[in-house]
Amino acid sequence: LLSPVGYLDFMQLTQNCKFVMTDSGGIQEETTYLGIPCITLRENTERPSTVEVGTNEIVGTDLDKIIPLIDRLFAGQWKKGAIPEKWDGRAAERIVEVLRRV
């Protein structure tokens, strides 16, 4: 557990993690982009694409779900995730293209 850190420090720390446990939707997205497994301590998510691509697991606060998942992570048995299709860093280009057509 950490006190809040700035965004750049957070990204540096996250990039070097084996996995992250969070209840934050934003962190679910950042870990997906970085390819870091995420265990979400909530019953739902506003970021379903992170679950769909396999980088995020929703477990709530049930230790009977959390502990076996962490064991699988350390055993190298985490499912292979991916970055969602439109998370390619080209959003601005797509927006400009749409605006040109207006």
SEKOLKOL-473530 format. One record per residue (C-alpha): residue number from 1; residue in three letters; x, y, z. Coordinates in steps of 0.001 Angstrom, whole numbers, plus 500000, padded with zeros to 6 digits. Layout:
residues N
<pt><nr>NUM</nr><rest>ALA</rest><xx>X</xx><yy>Y</yy><zz>Z</zz></pt>
...
This chain:
residues 102
<pt><nr>1</nr><rest>LEU</rest><xx>500000</xx><yy>500000</yy><zz>500000</zz></pt>
<pt><nr>2</nr><rest>LEU</rest><xx>501208</xx><yy>503456</yy><zz>499110</zz></pt>
<pt><nr>3</nr><rest>SER</rest><xx>500228</xx><yy>507012</yy><zz>499792</zz></pt>
<pt><nr>4</nr><rest>PRO</rest><xx>499098</xx><yy>508850</yy><zz>496658</zz></pt>
<pt><nr>5</nr><rest>VAL</rest><xx>501880</xx><yy>509576</yy><zz>494159</zz></pt>
<pt><nr>6</nr><rest>GLY</rest><xx>502021</xx><yy>511732</yy><zz>491038</zz></pt>
<pt><nr>7</nr><rest>TYR</rest><xx>501086</xx><yy>510293</yy><zz>487658</zz></pt>
<pt><nr>8</nr><rest>LEU</rest><xx>504630</xx><yy>509824</yy><zz>486326</zz></pt>
<pt><nr>9</nr><rest>ASP</rest><xx>505793</xx><yy>508187</yy><zz>489554</zz></pt>
<pt><nr>10</nr><rest>PHE</rest><xx>502694</xx><yy>505995</yy><zz>489482</zz></pt>
<pt><nr>11</nr><rest>MET</rest><xx>503407</xx><yy>504865</yy><zz>485914</zz></pt>
<pt><nr>12</nr><rest>GLN</rest><xx>507035</xx><yy>504074</yy><zz>486788</zz></pt>
<pt><nr>13</nr><rest>LEU</rest><xx>505972</xx><yy>502033</yy><zz>489810</zz></pt>
<pt><nr>14</nr><rest>THR</rest><xx>503215</xx><yy>500249</yy><zz>487893</zz></pt>
<pt><nr>15</nr><rest>GLN</rest><xx>505476</xx><yy>499406</yy><zz>484967</zz></pt>
<pt><nr>16</nr><rest>ASN</rest><xx>507691</xx><yy>497428</yy><zz>487336</zz></pt>
<pt><nr>17</nr><rest>CYS</rest><xx>504915</xx><yy>495540</yy><zz>489178</zz></pt>
<pt><nr>18</nr><rest>LYS</rest><xx>504143</xx><yy>491851</yy><zz>488946</zz></pt>
<pt><nr>19</nr><rest>PHE</rest><xx>500466</xx><yy>492846</yy><zz>489313</zz></pt>
<pt><nr>20</nr><rest>VAL</rest><xx>498266</xx><yy>495582</yy><zz>490773</zz></pt>
<pt><nr>21</nr><rest>MET</rest><xx>495272</xx><yy>495328</yy><zz>493102</zz></pt>
<pt><nr>22</nr><rest>THR</rest><xx>492925</xx><yy>498305</yy><zz>492915</zz></pt>
<pt><nr>23</nr><rest>ASP</rest><xx>489399</xx><yy>499615</yy><zz>493107</zz></pt>
<pt><nr>24</nr><rest>SER</rest><xx>490160</xx><yy>502419</yy><zz>490622</zz></pt>
<pt><nr>25</nr><rest>GLY</rest><xx>488757</xx><yy>502405</yy><zz>487100</zz></pt>
<pt><nr>26</nr><rest>GLY</rest><xx>491582</xx><yy>504581</yy><zz>485831</zz></pt>
<pt><nr>27</nr><rest>ILE</rest><xx>494207</xx><yy>502195</yy><zz>487160</zz></pt>
<pt><nr>28</nr><rest>GLN</rest><xx>492416</xx><yy>499305</yy><zz>485432</zz></pt>
<pt><nr>29</nr><rest>GLU</rest><xx>493007</xx><yy>501166</yy><zz>482157</zz></pt>
<pt><nr>30</nr><rest>GLU</rest><xx>496634</xx><yy>502042</yy><zz>482892</zz></pt>
<pt><nr>31</nr><rest>THR</rest><xx>497546</xx><yy>498470</yy><zz>483811</zz></pt>
<pt><nr>32</nr><rest>THR</rest><xx>495838</xx><yy>497219</yy><zz>480649</zz></pt>
<pt><nr>33</nr><rest>TYR</rest><xx>497866</xx><yy>499618</yy><zz>478514</zz></pt>
<pt><nr>34</nr><rest>LEU</rest><xx>501082</xx><yy>498567</yy><zz>480272</zz></pt>
<pt><nr>35</nr><rest>GLY</rest><xx>500247</xx><yy>494855</yy><zz>480092</zz></pt>
<pt><nr>36</nr><rest>ILE</rest><xx>500319</xx><yy>494487</yy><zz>483883</zz></pt>
<pt><nr>37</nr><rest>PRO</rest><xx>497780</xx><yy>492071</yy><zz>485408</zz></pt>
<pt><nr>38</nr><rest>CYS</rest><xx>495126</xx><yy>493856</yy><zz>487453</zz></pt>
<pt><nr>39</nr><rest>ILE</rest><xx>492979</xx><yy>492444</yy><zz>490239</zz></pt>
<pt><nr>40</nr><rest>THR</rest><xx>489991</xx><yy>494704</yy><zz>490818</zz></pt>
<pt><nr>41</nr><rest>LEU</rest><xx>488583</xx><yy>494712</yy><zz>494339</zz></pt>
<pt><nr>42</nr><rest>ARG</rest><xx>485058</xx><yy>495631</yy><zz>493285</zz></pt>
<pt><nr>43</nr><rest>GLU</rest><xx>481966</xx><yy>493770</yy><zz>492156</zz></pt>
<pt><nr>44</nr><rest>ASN</rest><xx>481790</xx><yy>495590</yy><zz>488802</zz></pt>
<pt><nr>45</nr><rest>THR</rest><xx>483727</xx><yy>497898</yy><zz>486517</zz></pt>
<pt><nr>46</nr><rest>GLU</rest><xx>483069</xx><yy>500836</yy><zz>484240</zz></pt>
<pt><nr>47</nr><rest>ARG</rest><xx>485973</xx><yy>499509</yy><zz>482132</zz></pt>
<pt><nr>48</nr><rest>PRO</rest><xx>484599</xx><yy>496166</yy><zz>480843</zz></pt>
<pt><nr>49</nr><rest>SER</rest><xx>487059</xx><yy>496171</yy><zz>477942</zz></pt>
<pt><nr>50</nr><rest>THR</rest><xx>489869</xx><yy>495530</yy><zz>480446</zz></pt>
<pt><nr>51</nr><rest>VAL</rest><xx>488140</xx><yy>492312</yy><zz>481504</zz></pt>
<pt><nr>52</nr><rest>GLU</rest><xx>487244</xx><yy>491353</yy><zz>477931</zz></pt>
<pt><nr>53</nr><rest>VAL</rest><xx>490871</xx><yy>491564</yy><zz>476735</zz></pt>
<pt><nr>54</nr><rest>GLY</rest><xx>492093</xx><yy>489541</yy><zz>479711</zz></pt>
<pt><nr>55</nr><rest>THR</rest><xx>494192</xx><yy>492042</yy><zz>481637</zz></pt>
<pt><nr>56</nr><rest>ASN</rest><xx>491779</xx><yy>492583</yy><zz>484511</zz></pt>
<pt><nr>57</nr><rest>GLU</rest><xx>489962</xx><yy>490233</yy><zz>486881</zz></pt>
<pt><nr>58</nr><rest>ILE</rest><xx>487007</xx><yy>491452</yy><zz>488968</zz></pt>
<pt><nr>59</nr><rest>VAL</rest><xx>487030</xx><yy>489698</yy><zz>492360</zz></pt>
<pt><nr>60</nr><rest>GLY</rest><xx>485317</xx><yy>491969</yy><zz>494859</zz></pt>
<pt><nr>61</nr><rest>THR</rest><xx>486718</xx><yy>491581</yy><zz>498375</zz></pt>
<pt><nr>62</nr><rest>ASP</rest><xx>486305</xx><yy>487814</yy><zz>498645</zz></pt>
<pt><nr>63</nr><rest>LEU</rest><xx>489609</xx><yy>486353</yy><zz>499893</zz></pt>
<pt><nr>64</nr><rest>ASP</rest><xx>488536</xx><yy>482949</yy><zz>498568</zz></pt>
<pt><nr>65</nr><rest>LYS</rest><xx>488785</xx><yy>484472</yy><zz>495072</zz></pt>
<pt><nr>66</nr><rest>ILE</rest><xx>491724</xx><yy>486816</yy><zz>495635</zz></pt>
<pt><nr>67</nr><rest>ILE</rest><xx>494267</xx><yy>484415</yy><zz>497122</zz></pt>
<pt><nr>68</nr><rest>PRO</rest><xx>493983</xx><yy>481675</yy><zz>494446</zz></pt>
<pt><nr>69</nr><rest>LEU</rest><xx>494220</xx><yy>484354</yy><zz>491766</zz></pt>
<pt><nr>70</nr><rest>ILE</rest><xx>497433</xx><yy>485724</yy><zz>493275</zz></pt>
<pt><nr>71</nr><rest>ASP</rest><xx>498779</xx><yy>482162</yy><zz>493528</zz></pt>
<pt><nr>72</nr><rest>ARG</rest><xx>498070</xx><yy>481678</yy><zz>489795</zz></pt>
<pt><nr>73</nr><rest>LEU</rest><xx>499816</xx><yy>484954</yy><zz>489016</zz></pt>
<pt><nr>74</nr><rest>PHE</rest><xx>502985</xx><yy>483948</yy><zz>490842</zz></pt>
<pt><nr>75</nr><rest>ALA</rest><xx>502850</xx><yy>480514</yy><zz>489213</zz></pt>
<pt><nr>76</nr><rest>GLY</rest><xx>502878</xx><yy>482201</yy><zz>485797</zz></pt>
<pt><nr>77</nr><rest>GLN</rest><xx>499344</xx><yy>481059</yy><zz>485000</zz></pt>
<pt><nr>78</nr><rest>TRP</rest><xx>497725</xx><yy>484459</yy><zz>484416</zz></pt>
<pt><nr>79</nr><rest>LYS</rest><xx>495788</xx><yy>484593</yy><zz>481184</zz></pt>
<pt><nr>80</nr><rest>LYS</rest><xx>497502</xx><yy>486412</yy><zz>478330</zz></pt>
<pt><nr>81</nr><rest>GLY</rest><xx>495953</xx><yy>489845</yy><zz>477920</zz></pt>
<pt><nr>82</nr><rest>ALA</rest><xx>495924</xx><yy>492314</yy><zz>475056</zz></pt>
<pt><nr>83</nr><rest>ILE</rest><xx>495511</xx><yy>496019</yy><zz>474480</zz></pt>
<pt><nr>84</nr><rest>PRO</rest><xx>492028</xx><yy>496918</yy><zz>473177</zz></pt>
<pt><nr>85</nr><rest>GLU</rest><xx>491894</xx><yy>497620</yy><zz>469445</zz></pt>
<pt><nr>86</nr><rest>LYS</rest><xx>491416</xx><yy>501392</yy><zz>469590</zz></pt>
<pt><nr>87</nr><rest>TRP</rest><xx>493999</xx><yy>501926</yy><zz>472349</zz></pt>
<pt><nr>88</nr><rest>ASP</rest><xx>496721</xx><yy>502472</yy><zz>469762</zz></pt>
<pt><nr>89</nr><rest>GLY</rest><xx>497615</xx><yy>506078</yy><zz>470584</zz></pt>
<pt><nr>90</nr><rest>ARG</rest><xx>495923</xx><yy>507330</yy><zz>467417</zz></pt>
<pt><nr>91</nr><rest>ALA</rest><xx>492711</xx><yy>508762</yy><zz>468891</zz></pt>
<pt><nr>92</nr><rest>ALA</rest><xx>493642</xx><yy>512333</yy><zz>467918</zz></pt>
<pt><nr>93</nr><rest>GLU</rest><xx>494149</xx><yy>511272</yy><zz>464289</zz></pt>
<pt><nr>94</nr><rest>ARG</rest><xx>490736</xx><yy>509595</yy><zz>464219</zz></pt>
<pt><nr>95</nr><rest>ILE</rest><xx>489088</xx><yy>512660</yy><zz>465771</zz></pt>
<pt><nr>96</nr><rest>VAL</rest><xx>490705</xx><yy>514980</yy><zz>463212</zz></pt>
<pt><nr>97</nr><rest>GLU</rest><xx>489512</xx><yy>512714</yy><zz>460396</zz></pt>
<pt><nr>98</nr><rest>VAL</rest><xx>485934</xx><yy>512874</yy><zz>461688</zz></pt>
<pt><nr>99</nr><rest>LEU</rest><xx>486117</xx><yy>516655</yy><zz>462096</zz></pt>
<pt><nr>100</nr><rest>ARG</rest><xx>487381</xx><yy>517066</yy><zz>458533</zz></pt>
<pt><nr>101</nr><rest>ARG</rest><xx>484246</xx><yy>515340</yy><zz>457297</zz></pt>
<pt><nr>102</nr><rest>VAL</rest><xx>481946</xx><yy>517717</yy><zz>459193</zz></pt>
